[in-house]
Amino acid sequence: MGTAGVEAILCTVTNSPTAVCSDPAHRGHGLGTRLLLAVAAGIRDRGETPFLHVLESDVDTVWLYQRLGFRLRLRTKIVIAAQP
């Protein structure tokens, strides 16, 4: 975890924050929200559109992203494959 209890893993080849993870002890203070909004603003400043991935079953995260202004754009299926 980062020093403030929030860490972002960013993919530099797309305009999608790959993950924002909050230490449970630091949740509820808006740190992840501020980080996500700052990263999204940087993406928009480059003239690109930020997008996120979230599982439909993760209703709390879907609610948060919608509250932050993100909207459903595309439904996809996830296939998990294991090496035999």
N, C-alpha and C positions, 0 to 999 in steps of 0.2 A: 504494500500500500504506500501511497505517497505520504508526505509528511503531514498533510491535513486530513488523512484518512480517505482520500479520493484519488483514484488513479485513472488515467485514460490511456487506452491502447489505440493508437491512431494508425490507419493504413494510409501511406502517402501516395498510393497510386489511384485512389478513388476519392470521391467526395463524401465518404461515409465514415463517421466515427465508428471504429470497430467495437469498442466496449467502453463503458464507464462503470467502474466498480467502486462501491463504497464500503468501507469497513462498517460492520453493523453498529459499532460503538459511535460512529460519526454520522449515521443516517438521520434524516429529519431536520437537517440544518440548511438545506438548500445548496450544499457544496457541489453535488453531482449536477444539479440543474444549472448552476452558474457555469460550471465547466462545459457542459454540453452546449449551452447557449453561446458561450465564447467561441467554441470550435465551429459551431454552425455559422456564426457571424463571420469568422475568418474565411470559411468556404464561400459564403455569399460575396464577400469582398473580392474574391478572385473571379466573380462572375459566374459561379457554379451554384447548383442547387444541392443543399445537403439532404441526405436521406439516411434512414435508419432501418435496421432489421430487427424484428421482434417476433417471437412466437405468439400466435393468437391466444394460446392458453395462458400467457403471462399477462393477465388482465390488468394488474397494477401498473406494469410498465406501459402497456397500450394506453391506459388512462392518462398517465403522466405525459407521454409523448403527445397525445391529442391536446392536453391542457397547455402544452408548450407551443402549440400551433402546427404540429405535424399532422398530416392527414394520410389516410390509407390511399395508396396509389396502386399497389399491385399485390395480389395474393399469389404465393408460390408454394410449392410442396418441397419439403426437405426430405432427402433420402440419406440415411446413414448407412454406410457400407463398411463392413469389417473385412480385413484381409483374412483369407482362409488359412 
